[in-house]
Amino acid sequence: MVSLALLLLGLHYLPPRSPPERAPRRRVRDVAVALAAGIGIGLLSYAVMTRPPGEPASLEMLARALPEAYGRNVVNVILVDFRGFDTFGEITVFGIAALIVHALLRRAGWRRRR
């Protein structure tokens, strides 16, 4: 939801007309960079997905639930104790990022489309 809000905020400040088309050399360069990045990410994804599985995280959570969070309900311990501050941190980071994007777009002098 935050990504959608940031995207809509950025689109809100875009100019009504697009800039002129790029030169052919720049377009070839952009395609080459996009292909290299796509192939690189594809190879990285393949390498990660084909490696042998390690020890499941569920065993670690079962071992840590009672001594660290004093709870026998492992699902509840994961959601409240282990992931609570993580989720709060993510929300804080997204909120700060939204404010920064908004401030940068306003400072750039882009006005709203009417």
N, C-alpha and C positions, 0 to 999 in steps of 0.2 A: 504494500500500500504506500509506503514511503517513497519507493522508487517511482511509482505512478505519479505521486504528488510532485516530486522533483521534475519528472519529465514534463508534466503539464505546466509547471512554473517556468521551465525553460522555454517551452513552446509559446507561452504567453508573451514573452518578450522578443520573439523572433520578428524580423522585418517582414512586411507583407509580400515582398518580391525577392526571389532568389538572385544571388550574384550571377554574373555571366559565366558561361561554360569555361572549363579549364583548358589549357593547352594540351595537345595530344601527348607530348612527352610526359607531362605531369600525370596524365591519366594512365599511361603505361606504367609509370613508377608506382602509382597508387595500387594498380592491379597486382603488380609484382609483390609489393609489401603485404597486401591482403592475402595473396596466395601463400607466401612464406609463413605468415602468422597462422593461417588456417591449417597448413600442413604441420607446422610445429605443434600446435595445440592438439591436432588429431593424433600425432605420434605420441605425445605426452599422455593423452587420454588412453591410448591403446596400451602403453607401458604400465600405467597404473591399474587398468582393469584386468590385465593378464597376469599380474604377479600373484603368487600363492597367498591365500588368506592367512592372516596372523591370528593371534588370540582374540576372541570376540570381546568387545567392550562391556558386554552384559556381565561377564564374570568379574570384571573390575568393579562395576557398580554394585553387584551383590556383596562383594567383599568389603566395600567402603560404606554401605548404607547405615548399618547399625553402629559401628564404632565412631564414625565421623559426624553423622547427622542424627543419631539416636532415633532412627525410625526403622520399623520392620517392613513397611509398605514401600518397596523399592521404587515403584513408579512415582509415588508421591514425593519421595525424597529427591529423585532426579528432577522433577518439575519445580519443586519449591526451593530446595537447598542448593543443588548443584547448578541448576540452570537459571535461577532467579536473578542473580546479579549479572549474569551474561546477557539475559534478555533486557534488563534495565540499561546496561551499557550500550547495547545495540540501538535501543530507542534514543538514548542520549546522543550517540554519534550521528544518527540520521537526522535528528532535530538540529544539531549544530551545523551539519552539512547543508540542510535546507536553508538555514539562516544565512550561511556564507554565500551560497549560490544566489539567493535573493539579493543580498547586499552587493555582490559583484555585478550582477545584471543591472541593478539600479545605478551603480557607479559608472558603468560603461556608457551610460547615457541612452540606453535603449528605452524607448517609451512604448506604452501599450498600443496595440493595434486598435483602431476604432472602427 
